[in-house]
Each structure stands twice: as structure tokens, then as C-alpha cells.
Amino acid sequence: MKRWLINCDMGEKIGNDHLLMPYIQSCSIACGGHIGDADSMSETVQLAQKYQVEIGAHPSFPDQENFGRKPMSMASDTLIDSLVSQINSLEKVCSVIGARLSHIKPHGALYNQAITDLRTAGAVVQVMKKYPGVTLYAPWQSVVSELAQEDGIPVKFEGFADRRYEHDGSLAPRNNSDSVISNPKEALSQVKQITKYHKLTSIDGITFDFEAETFCVHGDNPEAVAIVKLLSEKS
């Protein structure tokens, strides 16, 4: 049994999914909110099946212009409808191919807002209720993970191998030049600290409690392949 599980966000038309897939256990597939279409979803689902990788949906704020990385204020019903539409589009592809959806992981700004914002988190939980048995990927002690657990929704706590954190447990903003970890050994060190000591050292040097069961490596990280290879070798 592996000491840690590795996941990647995929189907984002970066071009390296086939290089990453052999080293991971689960993938979260873009389904149209920030990027993705029927062809990219189908290609990624089939690739995941080839390597026996669990398949998840990676819905986003409907904002392809900003790749889903810009905070948005949406009416809850409108947001829920958009997320359900995105997830259903991936489920439709899965049903044609004979695959199954194992988890849902919000993308980008939606993921970050749901960590602390009650209304956004509530919308995500309402979406999860429409997919019984499907697991939510979310951060430990986040508003969205706690709401989901209260409603009996299975949650897998996620950490990022290739991102720095603030001391409050939030991700360091990408406009900080040190927010992305590109050195594979540094990524491994961060994962080891979390899994062995249940601690994490923030970007400003403060160590705090932290838990994670699965670790994400971003496909658009220039060293993504090297990072997942090393994590896979050491797990």
C-alpha cells in the first residue's frame, strides 16, 4: 500500500497527460468550465482507463477567459446549475466509454473560495449531494470539507505537492514568485513532512498542523513529470 496517493488535474490541453498518467493514482478532468470539451474529456478518460487511474470531475467557475482562476460572485442556484452541467458532461463521456466517476474536485478560484466562503462551500456541497457515493477532494479543516462531512459526503483531504502555503493553511497566491514548487526534491520534502509529521511549513517559515491523504501536482508545472516520477518512486 502506498504511503501517499498522487493526483493530477488533467484534460487541460497542456499536452503532457500521457507522461503523467503512469505515475498517479487519480486524475481530475476539466469538464468545460475553465477548459475542456467532449474530445478532450474522452481522450483523458480513455488514458486513465489504460493506466487504471481513478477518474474525477474538475468543475470550475464558468470562466474560460481567466482559466477559472479569478474569484467570482455568482448566485448559488446559477453556480450549482453550471457545476452540475459540467459534471454531467463528463459523466456522459464516462458512460459511453464504460468508466465510473470516483470523485469531484473544484478547480482554481472555486476551490479556494470554498475553503473559507460559506455560500460557495454550500453550493459545492449541494452539488455533491446529486452524486451519491462520489468523494469530494478538499482541504483539511476547510469550510467545504466540514460541511460535506456533516452531510455524510465522503471527503478525501488533499494537499499540494507543488504549491507553497500561507500559515493559515491557504495556498500562497500565484503572484508570489515562490508560490510554485518546481524542484522535485522540495516537493518530496513537503509531502514527507505532511505524511510523517502531520505538519507543514508555510512560505514565511511558520510550521503548523496539516493533514492530507492525496497530493496534487499541477500539470502546467514545468517540472510536473519529474515531480510525479520522484513521488512515485519514494511512495
Disulfide bonds with the S-S distance in Angstrom:
none
